């Protein structure tokens, strides 16, 4: 059997409310060949499995799906790394079980570009956020096509996972990746070390804020997990000075951000002590005491 031109890797856990929309958006792709859709279910405790099996049985493209439900929960990143290892395609796209695509030509556009431009290793595009939050959660990418390098990407992660399509550059991913709290950013950097990055300004996917592992974390957890992942990346790219220096700067800035509240707390505590002291020496009773002392001194004279 011939290997597929593209594999779509979809990890899922507890996505019963979203998985059908996610799968259908992949199966609706207008592509010149069959697509391998790998759905790796990390032992979901809900109805995810029944929904997936129903789609396999009834959708015209259900045979594209390769569904695996793990007997025990592996954890998000080990599940992600395992699913990637199952992909047989020349190219790989990512779509987690709570996100979805909105352009039926998404894969065709990105794969066609990579086929015609072998110096590029990965592509990504603008996305829509589905969120109730007032402030924007994801990176605000530009409105025109751009080419980036690994040097650019090592300064910050501007690639949203649901938008990416990349060449299968690495047959065996580094062991440390499964221990990293973040999987997508290290993966993008590993791929970017094999070629250029192409950005398309078309909105071709939806990222659901507040349902996935990352967007539900608080800011402190996000910073700590990012720093943990950066330590692995610093070791991996220690011989690439530009990338190493950029990653190191990221790490230092996150470290400062993490420490700042404690420094501010110490400063506040000092100010409170100073304020209490000022309160004590400027209180009405203290002032009365000073006046009485002065009066007594005058009377003694």
C-alpha positions in Angstrom: 0.0 0.0 0.0 1.3 3.4 -1.0 2.0 5.9 1.8 -0.5 8.8 1.8 0.7 12.2 0.7 -0.5 13.8 3.9 -1.4 12.6 7.4 -3.6 14.7 9.8 -2.8 14.1 13.5 -5.6 14.7 15.9 -5.2 14.1 19.6 -8.2 14.1 21.8 -9.3 13.8 25.4 -12.8 14.5 26.7 -13.8 16.3 23.5 -17.3 14.8 23.1 -18.8 18.3 22.5 -16.3 19.3 19.8 -14.8 16.2 18.2 -17.5 15.7 15.5 -17.0 19.2 14.1 -13.3 18.7 14.2 -13.3 15.4 12.3 -15.9 16.6 9.8 -13.8 19.6 8.9 -10.9 17.3 8.0 -13.1 14.8 6.0 -14.5 17.8 4.1 -11.1 18.7 2.6 -11.1 19.0 -1.2 -7.8 17.2 -1.8 -6.3 15.4 -4.8 -5.6 12.2 -2.9 -6.9 10.3 0.2 -6.0 11.7 3.6 -4.8 9.7 6.5 -6.5 11.0 9.6 -5.0 9.6 12.8 -7.2 10.1 15.9 -5.4 9.3 19.1 -7.8 9.2 22.0 -6.0 9.4 25.3 -8.6 7.2 27.2 -11.4 9.8 27.2 -13.9 9.2 30.0 -16.8 10.6 27.9 -18.6 9.7 24.7 -15.8 10.6 22.3 -15.2 7.0 21.2 -18.8 6.4 20.2 -18.9 9.7 18.2 -15.7 8.8 16.3 -16.9 5.2 15.5 -20.2 6.5 14.3 -18.4 8.9 11.9 -16.2 6.0 10.6 -19.2 3.9 10.0 -21.4 6.5 8.3 -19.3 9.2 6.7 -18.3 8.7 3.0 -14.7 9.5 3.9 -14.8 7.6 7.2 -12.3 5.1 5.8 -9.6 7.9 6.0 -9.7 7.6 9.8 -7.2 5.5 11.8 -8.7 5.6 15.3 -6.8 4.5 18.4 -8.0 4.6 22.0 -5.3 4.1 24.6 -6.2 1.7 27.4 -4.6 4.0 29.9 -4.1 7.8 29.9 -0.7 8.6 28.5 -0.8 12.4 29.1 -1.2 15.1 26.5 2.4 15.3 25.2 3.2 11.6 25.2 0.0 11.1 23.3 1.0 13.8 20.9 4.4 12.3 20.3 3.0 8.8 19.9 0.4 10.0 17.3 3.1 11.8 15.3 5.1 8.6 15.2 2.1 6.8 13.5 1.9 9.3 10.6 2.9 7.8 7.3 2.4 10.8 5.1 5.1 12.9 3.4 3.5 15.9 5.0 1.7 16.2 8.4 -1.1 18.6 9.5 -2.2 19.1 13.1 -5.8 19.6 14.3 -6.6 18.9 17.9 -10.0 17.5 18.8 -11.5 20.7 20.0 -10.4 22.9 17.0 -11.6 22.7 13.4 -10.9 23.9 9.8 -13.1 26.3 7.8 -11.5 26.2 4.4 -12.0 23.0 2.3 -8.9 23.9 0.3 -6.6 24.4 3.3 -4.6 21.3 2.9 -4.4 21.7 -0.9 -3.1 25.2 -0.6 -0.4 24.3 1.9 0.7 21.0 0.4 0.8 22.5 -3.1 3.1 25.2 -1.8 5.5 22.8 -0.1 5.6 20.6 -3.2 6.6 23.5 -5.4 9.0 25.1 -2.9 11.3 22.4 -1.5 13.4 25.0 0.4 10.4 25.4 2.8 9.8 23.0 5.6 6.5 24.2 7.1 3.6 26.4 6.5 1.0 28.0 8.7 -1.8 30.6 8.4 -4.0 33.1 10.2 -6.7 31.6 12.4 -10.0 32.7 14.0 -10.4 32.6 17.7 -13.6 31.2 19.2 -13.7 32.8 22.7 -15.7 34.6 25.2 -12.7 36.6 26.4 -12.3 40.3 25.6 -8.6 40.2 25.1 -7.0 38.3 22.2 -5.4 35.1 23.4 -3.3 34.0 20.3 -0.6 35.8 18.4 -1.8 38.6 16.1 -0.3 37.6 12.8 -0.1 40.0 9.8 -2.4 40.4 6.8 0.2 39.7 4.1 2.2 36.6 3.1 5.5 36.3 4.8 8.6 34.0 5.0 10.2 33.4 8.4 13.3 31.6 9.5 14.2 29.5 12.5 15.9 32.6 13.8 12.5 34.5 13.8 10.7 31.6 15.4 13.3 31.2 18.2 12.4 34.7 19.4 8.7 33.7 20.1 6.1 31.2 19.1 3.8 32.8 16.5 2.5 29.6 15.0 -1.0 28.3 16.1 -1.0 24.5 16.0 -4.3 24.1 14.1 -2.9 26.0 11.2 0.4 24.1 10.6 1.3 21.7 7.8 4.9 20.5 7.6 7.2 18.1 5.9 7.9 14.9 7.8 11.5 15.9 8.3 12.2 13.7 11.3 11.5 10.0 11.4 12.3 9.6 15.1 11.6 12.6 17.3 14.1 13.3 20.2 13.3 11.5 23.4 13.1 14.7 25.5 10.0 15.9 23.5 7.7 13.5 25.4 8.9 15.1 28.7 8.4 18.7 27.6 5.2 20.3 29.0 4.8 21.9 25.6 4.8 19.9 22.4 4.0 22.2 19.5 6.6 24.9 19.8 9.5 22.5 20.1 8.1 20.6 17.1 7.9 23.8 15.0 11.5 24.7 15.9 12.7 21.2 15.0 11.0 21.4 11.7 12.2 24.9 11.1 15.8 23.7 11.4 15.1 21.9 8.1 13.9 24.8 6.0 12.0 28.1 5.7 8.6 28.9 7.1 5.7 30.1 4.9 2.8 32.2 6.3 -0.5 32.6 4.6 -2.8 35.5 5.7 -6.0 33.5 5.0 -8.2 32.4 7.9 -8.5 28.7 7.3 -9.1 27.3 10.8 -10.7 28.0 14.2 -8.8 27.8 17.5 -11.2 27.3 20.5 -9.9 29.2 23.5 -10.7 27.8 26.9 -11.2 24.2 26.1 -7.7 22.9 25.4 -4.8 22.1 27.8 -2.9 25.3 27.1 -5.7 28.0 27.1 -7.2 26.7 30.4 -3.9 27.1 32.3 -3.3 30.2 34.4 -0.5 32.6 33.5 2.0 31.3 36.1 1.6 27.7 34.9 2.0 28.8 31.3 5.2 30.6 32.2 6.7 27.7 34.2 5.8 25.2 31.5 7.3 27.4 28.8 10.5 27.8 30.8 10.7 24.0 31.3 10.3 23.4 27.6 12.9 26.1 26.8 15.5 24.3 28.9 15.1 21.3 26.6 15.4 23.5 23.5 18.4 25.3 24.8 20.2 22.0 25.2 19.1 20.8 21.8 20.1 24.0 19.9 23.3 24.7 22.0 25.4 24.7 18.8 23.2 27.2 16.9 24.3 30.5 18.4 21.5 32.6 16.9 18.7 30.2 18.0 20.4 29.6 21.4 20.7 33.3 22.2 17.1 34.0 21.2 15.8 31.1 23.3 18.0 32.2 26.2 16.6 35.7 26.1 13.1 34.2 26.1 14.0 32.2 29.2 15.5 35.2 31.0 12.4 37.4 30.3 10.0 34.7 31.5 12.2 34.3 34.6 12.0 38.0 35.3 8.2 37.9 34.8 7.9 35.1 37.2 10.0 36.7 39.9 8.5 40.2 39.5 5.4 39.6 41.7 7.6 38.5 44.6 9.9 41.5 44.2 6.8 43.7 44.1 5.5 42.0 47.2 8.7 42.6 49.1 8.6 46.3 48.0 5.0 46.5 49.1 5.8 45.0 52.5 8.6 47.5 53.0 6.2 50.4 52.0 3.6 49.1 54.4 6.2 49.0 57.2 7.2 52.5 56.3 3.6 53.6 56.2 2.8 52.1 59.6 5.9 53.9 61.1 4.7 57.2 59.5 1.2 56.6 60.8 2.6 56.0 64.3 4.7 59.2 64.3 2.0 61.4 62.8 -1.0 60.1 64.7 -3.1 62.7 66.7 -2.2 61.1 70.0 1.5 61.2 69.2 1.3 64.8 68.2 -0.6 65.6 71.4 2.2 63.9 73.3 4.8 66.1 71.6 2.8 69.3 72.3 2.5 68.3 76.0 6.2 67.8 76.3 6.9 71.2 74.7 4.4 72.8 77.1 6.0 71.2 80.1 9.5 72.3 79.0 8.3 75.9 78.7 6.6 75.8 82.1 9.8 74.5 83.7 11.6 77.5 82.3 
